[in-house]
Each structure stands twice: as structure tokens, then as C-alpha cells.
Amino acid sequence: MQRIPTRMDIDGGAPLRDTRNDIPAATRADVTRLLNARLADCIDLQTMCKQAHWNVRGRQFISLHELFDEIAAAVSEYADLLAERIAQLGGSADGTARIVAQRSTLLDYPLTLRGGSEHVTGLSDVLAQFGRATRIAVEEMNALEDAASADILVEITRGIDAWLWKVEAHGDAA
């Protein structure tokens, strides 16, 4: 079967849909490209949280198992915020597993982790990395003068920082 070219193969992204949103089309295109980059990272982060949730073992099993699942659920909501903002701007949210695998900038999550302290370290690393990328994206949105997208990213950053704090607190007890 012949492979069908994707939007990215053709022109680097889908054309924006018409909208009455007053943000200039060129700005909306830049914003949707940047938000799609964070969306890929966000979806990747969600799968890493589930990987930790499914595979954690040890004395802290129940507390970490539940914490990792809570984080995965929150990260899923962050992905929805990003995807919905992309749609509001006339863009297309790109969230397939294949696209996420191509675009994610996050560290690979080691599949060999088992113990609670290993997962605390692994998840702390990717939460911190995602938080940093999201903070940078806030600055990018400010430069593009899209306060609404910046606000969404600030909300996500606050949440990620709180989750990182909670995960790292478990590391102190390990």
C-alpha cells in the first residue's frame, strides 16, 4: 500500500480555517505551530505518567500509583486546553501517536524503571523538562501578542510545577 503524504509532508501544516478571530492569520499560524509542539510534548508526557502508573513497584506503590494516575488525568486536560486553543485559532490539533512520536522534545522514559524512587526520578525529569518548555512557550506567546494562549500556558505551567513538587516530595521520603 502506498503511503499517503501528510500535511507536514506537503506544506509544514494545514492551512488555517477561516475565522472571525481578529488575530492576524500569520500570527495564528505561528501560534498554532508552537501550540502543536507543546501538544506533542503534553501527550507524550501523559503516556509517560501512565507508564509509571502501570509499572511502579515497592513500598510506596499505592501512593505513587494513585499520584501518577492523577497527574496523567491532569495532563490529559492540559492537552485538551492546547488542542482547543489551536482549533479556536482556525488550526488543526495534531495529536496522533505517530505525530507525537515525531515531534516530542521530551526525554525518552526508560522502560526498565520499576521501583518507586526510580519512577519518581524519571517522572520528575520529564515534568521539569515539560515545565521549562511551557515557560518558554509563554514568552513566545507574549512576543506574538497572544495573551489568551499565554494564559493557557501559564495555567499549564502552574499545574506542572505543582505536580513536580508533589512527585519530588515522594523522592524525599524514599
N, C-alpha and C positions, 0 to 999 in steps of 0.2 A: 504494500500500500504506500502510495506517495505521501510524504509529509506535506501538510497544508501550512503555508507560511503564516506566522502570527503577526499581529500588529507591530510588534517590536522588530520583526524581520523587515517589515516594509518601510516604516517611517519613524520608528522610535516611539510610537504611541498612537492611540486612536485620536482622530480629530475630536475637538470638544463639541458637545451638543449645544444647540442654540439655547440661550437662557437670557432672561431679563436682568440677571445679576450685573451690577454696574462695574464690577472689577474687569479691567481690560482683558481681552482674550489672551494676549501674550502672558500676562501675569497669571491668569488662571491656568494656563498650560504649564508654566513653571511651578506653580503651587501644586498642581495635581501630580507632576513628576516627582517632586520632593515628598509629597504625602504618600505616594505609592511606594517610594523607597522605605519609608518608615513602616508602612503597612506590611511589607515583606518581612522586615525585622520583627514586627509585632506578632505576626502569625508564626514565624519561626520560634520566637520566644514562648508562645503558647504551647507549641509542641514539646519544647524542652521542659516546660513545667510539668506537662503530662508524663514525659519520660521519667522525670524524677519521682513524681507521684506514684507511678506504677512500679517502680523498681527500688524504692528506698527500703532499707532493712535496718534493724538494730534497735537499741534501747529507746530511741526517740521515734520509733516507727509511726505511732498513731498521730502524734502532734505534727510531725513533718508531712506525713501522708495527707492529712487534712489541710495543712497550710499550703502545700504545693497545689492542691486542687483549688483552693480559694484563689490563689494567685492566677492559675490558669483561667478561671472564670472571669476575673477582673481584666486580664489581658485580652480575653475574647471581647469584652465590652470596649476596650481601647481600640481594638481592630475595627469594631463597628463604627466608632466615632470617626476614625480616619476614613473608612470607606464611604460613610455617609457624607462627609465633608467633600470628598472627591466628587461624588455624584451631584452634590449641591452646586458645584462649580462647573458642571457640564462634562466632567471627566468620567472615565471608566476605572473602577477599582479593580486592580489586578491581584487576585488572591488565590490562584490555583497553586497546588503543591509544586508543580514544575516551575512556575514563575517565581515562587518564594525561594525555591532551592537555587535558582539562578541569581536572584537579586539580594538575598540576605547578606548583610555585612557582619552578622554576629559570629562569634567563635563557634566552632563545632562543639556540641555537647558530647563528652565522652560516653560511649555506650557501656563501658566497663564499670561505671560507678555503682556501688551497692550501699555502702554504709551511710548513715545519716550525715556524718561530718563531710564525707566526700560530696554528697549531693548539696549540702549547704555551701561548700566552696564553689562547686560547679555552677549552681544557680546564682550565687552571689556575683560571680564573674560576669555572667550574661546579663543579669539585671543591671549591674553597674554600666556595662557597655551600652545597653539599650538606653538607659537614662542619659548617658553622655550624648549619644546620637540624637536623642529627642531634645535635649537642651540646645544643641547646635541648630536643630531644625527650628526652634523658637526664634533664634536670631535670624535665620534665613527668612522666616515668615515676616519678621519685623522689617527686614530690608526690602521685602516685596510689598510691604504695607498692607498685609492681610492680617488684621488684628483678630478676626474670628478664628482663623486657622492657628495662629499663635496661641490663642486662648485654649483651644483644644489640646495643643501640645503641652502647654503649661499644666493643664489638668492631668494629662497622662504622666508628665514628669513627677508631679506631686505624688501620684499613686505609686509609681515605680519606686520613688525614694522611700516611701512608707513600707512597701513590700521588701525592699532591700534591707531596711532597718530590722524588720521582723525576722528575715532569714538569717541575717548576721547575728542577731541576738541568740538564735539557736546554736550558732557556732561557738559563742562564748560559753555555752553550757556543756558543749561536747567534750 
